[in-house]
């Protein structure tokens, strides 16, 4: 039964580490699901660009210049949007930092460039000003807003959204029928997480 189970799992893209792991599955009462690429398709797209002191294209180009150094799906969405607009991304790798749970920090044209969430801006004493209301609205729509600041000045917001897999709701319902609690994990903001979680039932 264990050999058949591991074989069937492998044929469906599920890797089971050992026979013991398969046997212990019956004891599971909580399953944690990563949002991006598991519950969603993992192919986010840029949905909104709110530029302040620069044009939309300039904001997107600056963000893509930073995000080209990241392999996160949200970063790829920004780079793809820049590519679709034929915006040339500059090669910038000076003082690049990937700050877990917050975003990116690097040098751009001699200034500090920040691309990330409001926590990153708070830690660098950058006021959100008028975009705070936009941030809340985008988050409530299930989108992930990313703030871009250069040299201590907030340049604007770019929001990205992902599509929920058709199979996610059914799969989570099946887990609940088995008495398994589901928890959604994401590095996105809480409102976006709650929006997606509400749709799929986590």
Residue pairs with C-beta under 8 A, 6 or more apart in sequence:
2 19
2 22
2 23
5 16
5 22
6 16
6 19
6 22
9 15
9 16
9 22
10 16
16 22
28 180
29 179
29 180
29 181
30 180
30 181
30 182
30 183
31 175
31 180
31 181
31 182
31 183
32 182
32 183
32 184
32 185
33 39
33 172
33 182
33 183
33 184
33 185
33 202
34 185
34 186
35 162
35 184
35 185
35 186
35 188
35 193
35 196
36 42
36 44
36 73
36 74
36 162
36 186
36 188
37 73
39 164
39 165
39 168
39 184
39 196
39 200
39 202
40 162
40 163
40 164
40 165
40 168
40 196
41 162
41 163
41 164
41 165
42 73
42 162
43 73
43 77
43 162
43 163
44 73
44 74
44 76
44 77
44 144
44 160
44 161
44 162
45 77
45 80
45 81
45 160
45 161
45 162
46 60
46 77
46 78
46 80
46 81
46 158
46 159
46 160
47 143
47 159
47 160
47 161
48 138
48 143
48 145
48 157
48 158
48 159
49 56
49 59
49 60
49 156
49 157
49 158
49 159
50 131
50 134
50 156
50 157
50 158
50 159
51 58
51 59
51 155
51 156
52 131
52 154
52 155
52 156
53 153
53 155
53 156
54 62
54 155
54 156
57 85
57 87
59 148
59 155
59 156
59 158
60 78
60 81
60 82
60 85
60 87
60 158
61 82
61 87
61 88
61 89
62 108
62 113
62 148
62 150
62 155
63 78
63 82
63 115
63 146
63 148
63 158
64 78
64 79
64 81
64 82
64 83
64 87
64 89
65 89
65 90
65 92
65 108
65 113
66 92
66 104
66 106
66 108
66 113
66 115
66 148
67 74
67 75
67 76
67 78
67 79
67 104
67 115
68 75
68 79
68 89
69 92
69 93
69 96
69 98
69 104
69 106
70 98
70 104
73 162
74 144
74 146
74 160
77 160
78 146
78 158
78 160
79 89
82 89
90 108
92 106
92 107
92 108
92 113
93 106
94 106
94 107
95 105
95 106
95 107
96 104
96 105
96 106
97 104
97 105
97 106
98 104
99 105
99 116
99 120
101 119
101 187
102 116
102 117
102 119
102 120
102 123
103 114
103 115
103 116
103 117
103 120
103 146
103 147
104 113
104 114
104 115
104 116
105 112
105 113
105 114
105 116
105 120
106 112
106 113
107 113
108 150
109 150
111 150
111 151
112 124
112 150
112 151
112 152
113 148
113 149
113 150
114 120
114 121
114 124
114 126
114 147
114 148
114 149
114 150
115 146
115 147
115 148
116 146
116 147
117 145
117 146
117 147
117 189
118 128
118 135
118 147
118 189
120 147
121 127
121 128
121 147
121 149
121 154
124 149
124 152
125 152
126 147
126 149
126 152
126 153
126 154
127 154
128 135
128 147
128 154
129 154
131 147
131 154
131 156
131 157
134 145
134 157
135 145
135 147
135 157
136 191
138 144
138 145
138 157
138 159
139 145
139 189
139 190
139 191
139 192
139 195
140 191
140 195
141 161
141 195
142 161
142 192
142 195
142 196
142 199
143 159
143 160
143 161
143 192
144 159
144 160
144 161
144 188
144 189
144 192
145 157
145 158
145 159
145 189
146 157
146 158
146 159
146 160
147 154
147 156
147 157
148 154
148 155
148 156
148 157
148 158
149 155
164 196
164 199
164 200
168 200
169 199
169 200
169 201
172 182
172 200
172 201
172 202
173 201
175 182
176 182
176 201
182 201
182 202
183 202
184 193
184 196
184 197
184 200
184 202
186 192
186 193
186 196
